[in-house]
């Protein structure tokens, strides 16, 4: 039984995620997303999909990127 690194719940069906050389244990995907997903630099939403990146800045969409001055980024059509 593993103890969730996000909420502390001990759960028989927990799972592990390795990221950047670190190991995390979670009881659900919701906790994994809450703990590990990056946030958009413009609106703050957690980026669950691919997102967009320019010069180390992460954005959830091209609209947020443009708002932050990253005008070369485009959403995939």
MOPAC internal coordinates of N, CA, C and O (Angstrom, degrees):
PM7 1SCF
backbone

  N    0.0000 0     0.00 0     0.00 0    0    0    0
  C    1.4531 1     0.00 0     0.00 0    1    0    0
  C    1.5260 1   108.02 1     0.00 0    2    1    0
  O    1.2310 1   121.04 1   -49.13 1    3    2    1
  N    1.3208 1   115.62 1   130.87 1    3    2    1
  C    1.4492 1   120.36 1   179.75 1    5    3    2
  C    1.5139 1   112.22 1  -105.36 1    6    5    3
  O    1.2310 1   121.22 1   -25.37 1    7    6    5
  N    1.3186 1   115.27 1   154.63 1    7    6    5
  C    1.4629 1   121.92 1   178.49 1    9    7    6
  C    1.5260 1   108.36 1  -104.38 1   10    9    7
  O    1.2310 1   120.32 1   -55.30 1   11   10    9
  N    1.3337 1   116.99 1   124.70 1   11   10    9
  C    1.4553 1   123.03 1  -176.83 1   13   11   10
  C    1.5359 1   110.81 1   -63.85 1   14   13   11
  O    1.2310 1   121.08 1   -50.44 1   15   14   13
  N    1.3313 1   115.55 1   129.56 1   15   14   13
  C    1.4644 1   121.14 1   178.88 1   17   15   14
  C    1.5259 1   112.75 1   -72.76 1   18   17   15
  O    1.2310 1   119.59 1   166.37 1   19   18   17
  N    1.3241 1   118.38 1   -13.63 1   19   18   17
  C    1.4601 1   120.73 1   179.67 1   21   19   18
  C    1.5215 1   112.11 1   -95.69 1   22   21   19
  O    1.2310 1   120.01 1   132.32 1   23   22   21
  N    1.3414 1   117.58 1   -47.68 1   23   22   21
  C    1.4666 1   119.84 1  -173.25 1   25   23   22
  C    1.5277 1   114.13 1  -114.42 1   26   25   23
  O    1.2310 1   120.35 1   168.82 1   27   26   25
  N    1.3400 1   116.94 1   -11.18 1   27   26   25
  C    1.4539 1   120.09 1   178.24 1   29   27   26
  C    1.5166 1   115.22 1    85.12 1   30   29   27
  O    1.2310 1   119.77 1   179.81 1   31   30   29
  N    1.3281 1   118.04 1    -0.19 1   31   30   29
  C    1.4601 1   121.76 1   179.48 1   33   31   30
  C    1.5248 1   110.63 1   -66.96 1   34   33   31
  O    1.2310 1   120.65 1   -44.86 1   35   34   33
  N    1.3197 1   116.35 1   135.14 1   35   34   33
  C    1.4633 1   121.09 1   173.23 1   37   35   34
  C    1.5181 1   107.38 1   -93.65 1   38   37   35
  O    1.2310 1   120.61 1   -55.57 1   39   38   37
  N    1.3412 1   116.44 1   124.43 1   39   38   37
  C    1.4527 1   120.97 1  -170.67 1   41   39   38
  C    1.5191 1   110.33 1  -140.41 1   42   41   39
  O    1.2310 1   120.69 1   -47.04 1   43   42   41
  N    1.3235 1   116.28 1   132.96 1   43   42   41
  C    1.4682 1   121.75 1  -177.40 1   45   43   42
  C    1.5264 1   112.64 1   -66.05 1   46   45   43
  O    1.2310 1   119.94 1   155.27 1   47   46   45
  N    1.3202 1   117.73 1   -24.73 1   47   46   45
  C    1.4630 1   121.23 1  -177.58 1   49   47   46
  C    1.5220 1   111.84 1  -109.59 1   50   49   47
  O    1.2310 1   120.47 1  -146.03 1   51   50   49
  N    1.3109 1   116.71 1    33.97 1   51   50   49
  C    1.4689 1   120.72 1   178.26 1   53   51   50
  C    1.5273 1   109.34 1   -67.54 1   54   53   51
  O    1.2310 1   120.88 1   -14.64 1   55   54   53
  N    1.3247 1   115.91 1   165.36 1   55   54   53
  C    1.4578 1   121.12 1   179.14 1   57   55   54
  C    1.5210 1   109.43 1  -138.76 1   58   57   55
  O    1.2310 1   121.05 1   -19.16 1   59   58   57
  N    1.3242 1   115.59 1   160.84 1   59   58   57
  C    1.4620 1   121.90 1  -178.36 1   61   59   58
  C    1.5193 1   110.84 1  -109.22 1   62   61   59
  O    1.2310 1   121.30 1   -33.42 1   63   62   61
  N    1.3202 1   115.12 1   146.58 1   63   62   61
  C    1.4624 1   122.74 1   174.12 1   65   63   62
  C    1.5160 1   106.90 1  -129.53 1   66   65   63
  O    1.2310 1   120.41 1   -48.60 1   67   66   65
  N    1.3316 1   116.82 1   131.40 1   67   66   65
  C    1.4648 1   121.95 1   174.10 1   69   67   66
  C    1.5210 1   107.99 1  -105.48 1   70   69   67
  O    1.2310 1   120.92 1   -50.06 1   71   70   69
  N    1.3352 1   115.84 1   129.94 1   71   70   69
  C    1.4614 1   120.61 1  -178.32 1   73   71   70
  C    1.5197 1   109.13 1  -148.62 1   74   73   71
  O    1.2310 1   120.82 1   -54.82 1   75   74   73
  N    1.3120 1   116.04 1   125.18 1   75   74   73
  C    1.4607 1   121.97 1   178.62 1   77   75   74
  C    1.5293 1   112.04 1    53.78 1   78   77   75
  O    1.2310 1   120.82 1  -139.95 1   79   78   77
  N    1.3412 1   116.04 1    40.05 1   79   78   77
  C    1.4586 1   120.78 1   177.26 1   81   79   78
  C    1.5175 1   114.56 1    78.48 1   82   81   79
  O    1.2310 1   119.99 1  -175.09 1   83   82   81
  N    1.3139 1   117.62 1     4.91 1   83   82   81
  C    1.4734 1   121.75 1   178.93 1   85   83   82
  C    1.5209 1   109.91 1  -112.20 1   86   85   83
  O    1.2310 1   120.25 1   -28.76 1   87   86   85
  N    1.3180 1   117.13 1   151.24 1   87   86   85
  C    1.4570 1   123.23 1  -179.89 1   89   87   86
  C    1.5264 1   109.13 1  -112.06 1   90   89   87
  O    1.2310 1   120.72 1   -47.74 1   91   90   89
  N    1.3271 1   116.24 1   132.26 1   91   90   89
  C    1.4537 1   122.84 1   179.18 1   93   91   90
  C    1.5242 1   109.03 1  -124.43 1   94   93   91
  O    1.2310 1   120.39 1   -30.44 1   95   94   93
  N    1.3244 1   116.87 1   149.56 1   95   94   93
  C    1.4601 1   123.00 1   175.31 1   97   95   94
  C    1.5258 1   107.78 1  -118.96 1   98   97   95
  O    1.2310 1   120.72 1   -45.61 1   99   98   97
  N    1.3412 1   116.22 1   134.39 1   99   98   97
  C    1.4651 1   121.35 1  -179.59 1  101   99   98
  C    1.5192 1   110.26 1  -134.42 1  102  101   99
  O    1.2310 1   121.32 1   -26.22 1  103  102  101
  N    1.3364 1   115.08 1   153.78 1  103  102  101
  C    1.4536 1   120.00 1   176.28 1  105  103  102
  C    1.5218 1   111.91 1   -97.87 1  106  105  103
  O    1.2310 1   119.78 1   168.29 1  107  106  105
  N    1.3463 1   118.03 1   -11.71 1  107  106  105
  C    1.4701 1   121.65 1   178.66 1  109  107  106
  C    1.5310 1   108.77 1  -161.23 1  110  109  107
  O    1.2310 1   121.28 1   -16.11 1  111  110  109
  N    1.3368 1   115.16 1   163.89 1  111  110  109
  C    1.4569 1   120.23 1   178.90 1  113  111  110
  C    1.5276 1   111.49 1   -66.00 1  114  113  111
  O    1.2310 1   120.25 1   146.71 1  115  114  113
  N    1.3140 1   117.12 1   -33.29 1  115  114  113
  C    1.4635 1   121.14 1   179.03 1  117  115  114
  C    1.5308 1   110.78 1   -56.71 1  118  117  115
  O    1.2310 1   120.28 1   134.78 1  119  118  117
  N    1.3344 1   117.08 1   -45.22 1  119  118  117
  C    1.4658 1   120.37 1   179.00 1  121  119  118
  C    1.5249 1   111.54 1   -67.51 1  122  121  119
  O    1.2310 1   120.45 1   142.12 1  123  122  121
  N    1.3458 1   116.74 1   -37.88 1  123  122  121
  C    1.4656 1   120.37 1   178.37 1  125  123  122
  C    1.5182 1   110.61 1   -62.68 1  126  125  123
  O    1.2310 1   120.17 1   135.78 1  127  126  125
  N    1.3222 1   117.29 1   -44.22 1  127  126  125
  C    1.4641 1   121.80 1   178.72 1  129  127  126
  C    1.5225 1   110.15 1   -63.15 1  130  129  127
  O    1.2310 1   120.77 1   133.84 1  131  130  129
  N    1.3236 1   116.14 1   -46.16 1  131  130  129
  C    1.4665 1   120.55 1  -179.04 1  133  131  130
  C    1.5226 1   111.52 1   -58.16 1  134  133  131
  O    1.2310 1   120.42 1   140.33 1  135  134  133
  N    1.3224 1   116.81 1   -39.67 1  135  134  133
  C    1.4628 1   121.53 1  -175.67 1  137  135  134
  C    1.5343 1   112.77 1   -82.58 1  138  137  135
  O    1.2310 1   119.83 1   144.02 1  139  138  137
  N    1.3487 1   117.92 1   -35.98 1  139  138  137
  C    1.4574 1   120.20 1  -167.74 1  141  139  138
  C    1.5226 1   116.88 1  -112.27 1  142  141  139
  O    1.2310 1   119.28 1   156.13 1  143  142  141
  N    1.3241 1   118.98 1   -23.87 1  143  142  141
  C    1.4675 1   120.02 1  -175.43 1  145  143  142
  C    1.5309 1   110.63 1   -69.10 1  146  145  143
  O    1.2310 1   120.35 1   -44.57 1  147  146  145
  N    1.3325 1   116.93 1   135.43 1  147  146  145
  C    1.4683 1   119.49 1   176.66 1  149  147  146
  C    1.5196 1   110.63 1   -71.96 1  150  149  147
  O    1.2310 1   120.53 1   -18.10 1  151  150  149
  N    1.3074 1   116.59 1   161.90 1  151  150  149
  C    1.4658 1   121.82 1   178.96 1  153  151  150
  C    1.5189 1   110.62 1  -108.11 1  154  153  151
  O    1.2310 1   121.15 1   -33.60 1  155  154  153
  N    1.3353 1   115.41 1   146.40 1  155  154  153
  C    1.4622 1   122.16 1   176.49 1  157  155  154
  C    1.5312 1   108.58 1   -64.61 1  158  157  155
  O    1.2310 1   120.84 1   -46.46 1  159  158  157
  N    1.3223 1   116.01 1   133.54 1  159  158  157
  C    1.4643 1   120.37 1  -178.94 1  161  159  158
  C    1.5232 1   112.87 1   -71.08 1  162  161  159
  O    1.2310 1   120.26 1   163.36 1  163  162  161
  N    1.3340 1   117.11 1   -16.64 1  163  162  161
  C    1.4577 1   120.01 1  -178.82 1  165  163  162
  C    1.5218 1   112.45 1   -95.27 1  166  165  163
  O    1.2310 1   120.16 1   127.04 1  167  166  165
  N    1.3392 1   117.30 1   -52.96 1  167  166  165
  C    1.4718 1   119.65 1  -174.06 1  169  167  166
  C    1.5259 1   114.10 1  -107.07 1  170  169  167
  O    1.2310 1   120.15 1   166.96 1  171  170  169
  N    1.3322 1   117.32 1   -13.04 1  171  170  169
  C    1.4512 1   121.16 1   176.50 1  173  171  170
  C    1.5156 1   116.14 1    86.76 1  174  173  171
  O    1.2310 1   119.61 1   174.78 1  175  174  173
  N    1.3433 1   118.34 1    -5.22 1  175  174  173
  C    1.4626 1   120.74 1   179.53 1  177  175  174
  C    1.5348 1   109.62 1   -64.64 1  178  177  175
  O    1.2310 1   120.31 1   -34.17 1  179  178  177
  N    1.3228 1   117.01 1   145.83 1  179  178  177
  C    1.4577 1   119.35 1   177.08 1  181  179  178
  C    1.5204 1   109.51 1   -74.38 1  182  181  179
  O    1.2310 1   120.43 1   -45.84 1  183  182  181
  N    1.3133 1   116.78 1   134.16 1  183  182  181
  C    1.4617 1   123.00 1  -176.21 1  185  183  182
  C    1.5249 1   108.34 1   -90.09 1  186  185  183
  O    1.2310 1   121.17 1   -69.75 1  187  186  185
  N    1.3251 1   115.38 1   110.25 1  187  186  185
  C    1.4620 1   120.45 1  -178.90 1  189  187  186
  C    1.5219 1   110.73 1   -96.97 1  190  189  187
  O    1.2310 1   120.12 1   150.05 1  191  190  189
  N    1.3243 1   117.38 1   -29.95 1  191  190  189
  C    1.4609 1   122.22 1   178.63 1  193  191  190
  C    1.5228 1   110.72 1   -88.64 1  194  193  191
  O    1.2310 1   120.98 1    26.30 1  195  194  193
  N    1.3149 1   115.73 1  -153.70 1  195  194  193
  C    1.4609 1   120.88 1  -177.40 1  197  195  194
  C    1.5167 1   113.27 1   -71.17 1  198  197  195
  O    1.2310 1   120.04 1   141.88 1  199  198  197
  N    1.3080 1   117.53 1   -38.12 1  199  198  197
  C    1.4563 1   120.12 1  -178.33 1  201  199  198
  C    1.5205 1   111.60 1    66.61 1  202  201  199
  O    1.2310 1   120.68 1     6.10 1  203  202  201
  N    1.2976 1   116.30 1  -173.90 1  203  202  201
  C    1.4623 1   123.40 1   178.95 1  205  203  202
  C    1.5201 1   108.50 1  -130.77 1  206  205  203
  O    1.2310 1   120.74 1   -31.65 1  207  206  205
  N    1.3344 1   116.19 1   148.35 1  207  206  205
  C    1.4599 1   120.13 1  -178.84 1  209  207  206
  C    1.5163 1   110.07 1  -137.16 1  210  209  207
  O    1.2310 1   121.06 1   -43.13 1  211  210  209
  N    1.3097 1   115.58 1   136.87 1  211  210  209
  C    1.4603 1   121.36 1   173.24 1  213  211  210
  C    1.5139 1   108.16 1  -142.48 1  214  213  211
  O    1.2310 1   120.99 1   -57.08 1  215  214  213
  N    1.3199 1   115.71 1   122.92 1  215  214  213
  C    1.4615 1   123.12 1   178.29 1  217  215  214
  C    1.5342 1   112.13 1    49.05 1  218  217  215
  O    1.2310 1   120.69 1  -135.55 1  219  218  217
  N    1.3282 1   116.29 1    44.45 1  219  218  217
  C    1.4581 1   121.49 1   176.46 1  221  219  218
  C    1.5137 1   115.51 1    82.81 1  222  221  219
  O    1.2310 1   119.96 1   175.29 1  223  222  221
  N    1.3352 1   117.69 1    -4.71 1  223  222  221
  C    1.4646 1   121.28 1   177.07 1  225  223  222
  C    1.5183 1   109.09 1   -93.97 1  226  225  223
  O    1.2310 1   120.36 1   -45.79 1  227  226  225
  N    1.3500 1   116.91 1   134.21 1  227  226  225
  C    1.4570 1   122.33 1  -178.96 1  229  227  226
  C    1.5220 1   110.37 1  -107.01 1  230  229  227
  O    1.2310 1   121.24 1   -40.83 1  231  230  229
  N    1.3359 1   115.24 1   139.17 1  231  230  229
  C    1.4580 1   121.92 1  -179.55 1  233  231  230
  C    1.5192 1   109.73 1  -134.71 1  234  233  231
  O    1.2310 1   120.49 1   -29.96 1  235  234  233
  N    1.3382 1   116.67 1   150.04 1  235  234  233
  C    1.4634 1   120.65 1   179.34 1  237  235  234
  C    1.5250 1   111.86 1   -79.05 1  238  237  235
  O    1.2310 1   119.83 1   155.18 1  239  238  237
  N    1.3321 1   117.93 1   -24.82 1  239  238  237
  C    1.4706 1   121.62 1  -178.08 1  241  239  238
  C    1.5325 1   109.70 1  -158.89 1  242  241  239
  O    1.2310 1   121.06 1   -11.17 1  243  242  241
  N    1.3323 1   115.57 1   168.83 1  243  242  241
  C    1.4621 1   120.67 1  -179.24 1  245  243  242
  C    1.5231 1   111.92 1   -65.38 1  246  245  243
  O    1.2310 1   120.08 1   147.52 1  247  246  245
  N    1.3184 1   117.45 1   -32.48 1  247  246  245
  C    1.4661 1   120.57 1   178.61 1  249  247  246
  C    1.5258 1   110.80 1   -60.44 1  250  249  247
  O    1.2310 1   120.71 1   134.14 1  251  250  249
  N    1.3289 1   116.24 1   -45.86 1  251  250  249
  C    1.4747 1   119.97 1   178.02 1  253  251  250
  C    1.5256 1   110.96 1   -66.41 1  254  253  251
  O    1.2310 1   120.40 1   142.83 1  255  254  253
  N    1.3214 1   116.85 1   -37.17 1  255  254  253
  C    1.4624 1   120.70 1   178.42 1  257  255  254
  C    1.5282 1   110.18 1   -61.94 1  258  257  255
  O    1.2310 1   120.41 1   133.81 1  259  258  257
  N    1.3365 1   116.81 1   -46.19 1  259  258  257
  C    1.4726 1   120.49 1   179.04 1  261  259  258
  C    1.5213 1   111.35 1   -61.69 1  262  261  259
  O    1.2310 1   120.59 1   139.73 1  263  262  261
  N    1.3268 1   116.49 1   -40.27 1  263  262  261
  C    1.4762 1   121.02 1   179.12 1  265  263  262
  C    1.5281 1   110.72 1   -59.80 1  266  265  263
  O    1.2310 1   120.86 1   149.67 1  267  266  265
  N    1.3399 1   115.96 1   -30.33 1  267  266  265
  C    1.4588 1   120.69 1  -179.36 1  269  267  266
  C    1.5272 1   112.43 1   -93.33 1  270  269  267
  O    1.2310 1   120.40 1  -175.93 1  271  270  269
  N    1.3457 1   116.85 1     4.07 1  271  270  269
  C    1.4602 1   120.28 1   177.11 1  273  271  270
  C    1.5088 1   115.40 1    94.23 1  274  273  271
  O    1.2310 1   119.23 1  -176.49 1  275  274  273
  N    1.3163 1   119.07 1     3.51 1  275  274  273
  C    1.4659 1   122.60 1   178.34 1  277  275  274
  C    1.5255 1   107.82 1   -91.48 1  278  277  275
  O    1.2310 1   120.29 1  -100.65 1  279  278  277
  N    1.3328 1   117.06 1    79.35 1  279  278  277
  C    1.4562 1   122.18 1  -170.41 1  281  279  278
  C    1.5186 1   114.73 1   -79.05 1  282  281  279
  O    1.2310 1   118.83 1   166.01 1  283  282  281
  N    1.3158 1   119.84 1   -13.99 1  283  282  281
  C    1.4652 1   121.73 1  -177.04 1  285  283  282
  C    1.5271 1   112.76 1   -83.12 1  286  285  283
  O    1.2310 1   119.48 1   166.65 1  287  286  285
  N    1.3251 1   118.59 1   -13.35 1  287  286  285
  C    1.4652 1   120.45 1  -177.26 1  289  287  286
  C    1.5176 1   111.44 1   -81.51 1  290  289  287
  O    1.2310 1   121.27 1   -36.81 1  291  290  289
  N    1.3445 1   115.19 1   143.19 1  291  290  289
  C    1.4613 1   122.03 1   178.75 1  293  291  290
  C    1.5158 1   109.33 1  -133.36 1  294  293  291
  O    1.2310 1   120.63 1   -33.92 1  295  294  293
  N    1.3494 1   116.41 1   146.08 1  295  294  293
  C    1.4598 1   120.71 1   170.45 1  297  295  294
  C    1.5173 1   108.87 1   -72.06 1  298  297  295
  O    1.2310 1   120.11 1   -29.56 1  299  298  297
  N    1.3356 1   117.40 1   150.44 1  299  298  297
  C    1.4593 1   120.74 1   174.80 1  301  299  298
  C    1.5260 1   108.68 1   -72.65 1  302  301  299
  O    1.2310 1   121.20 1   -40.71 1  303  302  301
  N    1.3240 1   115.31 1   139.29 1  303  302  301
  C    1.4805 1   119.40 1   179.51 1  305  303  302
  C    1.4994 1   110.85 1   -93.16 1  306  305  303
  O    1.2310 1   120.10 1   180.00 1  307  306  305

